[in-house]
């Protein structure tokens, strides 16, 4: 391995990553040196460039956690006092920063530390290491703390402020989704996938878009057969976002790949290509529109009616259904076109592209159903 090339390529992003966690430029530089030393000794020699970057960032995060533990007492109530400003630092809107800081100040020290962890980019596993508890215990404590924060934060917002929808869009044109959502009474914020989890506490709904990259089959325990351009690290990030949002009972809408991610987050699987299924190798799901039927007593039926014509541009589909999910809509040839979780206020995935003009009335009704759920989520606080 060429250590000089590794440092030249990754030094600046690794130092920025560490500085955001530890809040000290000098310490971040020292930790970066330790990260590259570990890489020189332990990184796999045949690792791809994409996985090499992910490996370095994971080591950097662990180094930051170790540094925070070393300089703080074991009492988790005061563990992250020095990082509280991180919670608001990533928000551009001045009024929102002030509201976040005020809402944090109203929490008990332990809850404040846990919520700050999430804003700083730490997940339940990281929190467990910092707090010296199990990931499951950390997740439960974080869920309760985040709900208390949400209530405090909502009380500080103007009563007539439209709900905030987070849009996670990777390679497809996000402007199409933004325009589609913005036609309703809602604020839309496009966020990078790596920043989405920390902003869930101040949002009222989440939308995950389609993508030209298929979900990696390893996410549902299969080898690659027909999946196109999969990206495993990106999929892991996005599935974690879905799980986090569903755990908060926040309204979630997944479109195309987003729909598939919801199913995988619940342990389901996909058909890697429709040609693998007998009788599904035609053009019905490649272009144009096709009819779908929504089943009775489902949210999709209430929003879309019994039948609707929808646009579609996909070659994959849900295979094994995830835990707790139900099939809400199917196409005439039997493919699953919509799924939902009936136990949650709004957790819906649609295989078809609701954001396109061809979706017409079906797309509008789906969007309005999401926004109505976002309003209820905001009022519930």
N, C-alpha and C positions, 0 to 999 in steps of 0.2 A: 504494500500500500504506500502511496505517495502522500506522506503526512503534510508536506507543504501545500500540495494541491488541495487536500481536504480542508485545511485551515483557511486558505485563500477563498475557497468556494463558500464555506459555511460560517466563517467567524462572525460576520456582522449579524446575520439573522439569529444565530445562537446567543450572542451577547444581548440582543434586544429581547429575546425570549426570556432569558435569565433575569434581566433588569426589571422586566414587568413583574416577576415573581418576588424578587428579593428587595426591590426598591433602592438599590445601591449599585452605581455604575462600577465602582472599584471591585466590589465583591463579585459582580457579574463577570468581569474580566478574569478574575482569579478562577471562578468556577468554570468558565469556558475553557481555560487551559486544562483543567482537570478532565473535562468532557473529552477533549481531543486526545489526552493521554490515554484515557480508557479506550477510545476508539482505536488508537494505534496498537493497543495490546489485545483487544477483544473483538473488534468488529469482524464479522465473517468476510473472508477475502473475495467470495464470489457474489456478494450482495449487489442488487441492482441499484442505480442512482436514486430511484424513488424511495426504495426501502432504506437506503443508506441515510437519507435525510430524516426519515421517520425514526430510525434507530437513534440518531444523534439527538433529536428533540426529546425522545423518551428518556435518554440518559440525562439530558439537561434538566428535565423536569424532576427526576429523582434526585439529582444533585441539589436543586433548589430546595426540595423538601428537607433533605438532610441538613442543609444550612439553616433553614428556619427552625428546625427542631433544636439544633445545637445552640442557637442564640436566644431561645425563648424557654421559659419554665414549662413544666409539664401540664400545668393547669390550662385546659383548653379555653377557659373564659378569657384569658389574656394573651393567648398564643399569637394572635394575628393583629394586635393593636396597631402595629406599624404598617399594616397593609390596608387599612380601612379606606384610604383615599383611592386605592385601586378600583374599588367598586364603582365610583363615579368617573374615574379618569378616562375610561374607554367610551364615554358617552359624549357626543358632540354638542347636544342641545344644553344650553346653560341652565334653563329652568328645570330640565330633567335631572341634571347633575345635582342641583340643590335639593330637589325632592328626594332623590336617592339618599343623599347624605342625611337629610332630616328623618327619613323613614328608618334608616339604620340606627340613628341616635335613639329612637324610641324602643329599640329591642333590648332584651337582656343581653349581657356580654357574650354568653355562649351562643345565642342565636345570631348575634351580630358577627361573630367570628365565622360561623358556618356559612352564612349568606355571603360574606366577603370572600370566602374560599371559592364559591361558585363564580362570583364576578371576576376573580383573579384567574379563572380558567381551570381550577382544580375540580376533578370529579370525585365520586364517592370513594373510590379506591385510594386516591391521593389523600382525601380527608381522613380516611381510616388510618393511614400511615402517620399523618400529623397528629391525630388525636389518640393514637394507640388503641384502636378499637377495631371491630370487624367491619368490612365494607357494608354489610347489610345493616348493622347498627348505625353506621355513619349515614347511610342512605335514608333511613327512617328519621333520624334527627335532622338531616338537611331538609327533608320534605316538610316537616313540621315548622322548622325555622323559616323556610321560604314562604310558607303560607302566612305566617305572622307578618313577615315583611310585606307581602303582597297587600294585606289588609291595611297596614300602616301607610304604604305607598299610595294606595287607591284613595285613602282619605285626604291626601294632600293634592289630588288632582282636581281641576275644574270639573264641575258636574256635567257640563255639556261637551267635554272633550271626546272626540270620536275614538273608538277602540284602536289599538295598535296591532297590526298584523305583521309578523316577521315572515319575510320571504327568503327561503334558502334555495338559490338557483345556481347551478354549476355552469355547464357549458351551453345550455340553450339560451335564447335571447330573453333576458330577464325583463326587458321593457314591455314585452307582450303581456307577461303576467302582471306587472305593475299597472299597466293601463287597464287591464281587465278588472283588477281589484279596486282601482281608484275610482271606478265609476259608481261605487257605493260610498256610503258615509263611513269612511274608514281612513286611518293613516297607515301607509305601507312603508315598511323599512326593509330594504334589501340588506342582508347581512352575509358575511362570509361564513361558511360552515363552521370553521374553527372558532368563530365568535358567537354563534347562535346560542349555545347552551347558557352562556353567562347573561344573555339578554332575555331569557324566558321569564325571569321573575318580574319584569316590567311590561311584558306583552300580554295580549289577550287572545291571540290565535297564532297558529303556525301553518304555513303552506310550504310544501316541498314540491319542486318542479320536476319535469322530465329531464332527460339527459341523453346525450348520444352514446354514453358509456353504459353498458349493461352492468348490473350488479354482479359482483364476483361470485361464482358458484360455491366457493369455499364458505361463504356466509351462510349457506344452507346445506353444507356437508357434501358437496358434489365436486368432482373434477370438472375442468373446463371441457365442454364438448362443442357448444355452438354459441356461447356468450361472446359478444363483441366488445373489444377494448375495455375489459374490466379493470377496476382500480381498487384493490383490496383496502388500502388505508383510508381512502375516501369513503368507501362503503361503511367501514367500521365507525368513522366519525359521524356519518349521517344516521346510522342505526342508533347510535348512542343519543343523538338529538331527539329522535322519535321516541325512544323509551323515556327519556327525561320529560318530554312534553306530555306524554300520555300519563305519566305518574302524577302530574300536577292537575289532571282532568282539564287541561287547556284544550279548546277546540283545535283539532288537527285535520288538515286536508292534504292528502297526497295525490299527485297527478302523475300518471304513467309510472316512471321510476319511483316517484314518491309513494304511490299506491303499493308498489312491490316492496318497498322498504318497510312499510307498515306491517305487511304480512310476514316479512322475514324477522322483524323485531319481535314478533310473537311466536317465532319458531316455525313458520311456514316455509314453503319452498316454491320454486318457479319451474315452468317449462322453459328450458334455455332457448328453444326455437319452436315456433308453431309447426314447422315441418316434421318435428319429432312425433307429433300427434296425428294419428290417422284421420284423414279428412279435413285437416286444418292447414293445408299447405297452399291455399289459394290466395286471392288478392283481397279478400274481404277485410282484412285487418292491416293492409298495407297503405291504403289511400282512400280518399273520399269519406263518405259517411255510411253508417249502417245502423239498423234498429237494435235497441236493447229493451228488455223487459225488466221492470223492477218488481220485486216480490212484495206481497202484502205485509203490513205491519213492520215495515222497515222505514228508516229515515229517508232513504233514497226514493221510496214510493211516495212519501209525503211531499218531497221536494220536486220530483220529476214526473210524477204520475205513473200510470201503468206502463206506458211505452214512450220512447223518445228516440230521435235520430241524433247520433253523435259522431263527431270526427274521430278518426283513429289513425295512428302512425306507429305501430309497434310490431315486433316479431316475437315477443315473450308474453307470458301470462302467468297468473297465479296457478299453482298446481296444488300442493297440500296446503290446506287452510291453517292459519296460525291459531293459537289458543285464544279462546274468548271471542273470536271474530265470527261473523255470519256473512253469507253470500247475500248481497242486496240486489244486484242486477246481473243479468247474463245476456249474451248475444244469442242470435237465433241458432247458431251452431254450438251453443252450450258453453262457451268460454266465460269465465268470471270477469265481469266488467266493473263491478263495484263491490267493496267489502265495507263492513262497519262493525264497531263494537257497541252492542246495545246497552252495555252497562255504563257507558260514558255519555256525556251530553252531546258531543259531536266528535267522533273519530271515524273519518270516512276516507276511503281510497277509491279513486276512479281510474280505470285503465285508459279511458279516452281523454282527449285534450280539451278540457273545459274552457281554456283561455283563448282558443281560436275563434274567429268570427263564425266559422262553420258550426260551432256549438250552439249558436243562436239562443233560443229560449232555454234550452237545457243548461247551458253554461251560466246564464244569468240566474236561473233559479238555484243552482248549486252555490254560486257565489253569495247570493242573498241569504241562503240558509246558513252559510259559514259566518257571515257578518252578524246575523241575528244571534247566533250562538256566542260570538265574540262580545256583543253587547251584554248578553246575560252573564258571561264570565266576568266582565268588568263590574257589573252591578252587584254580583255575588260578594265582592270584596267589601 
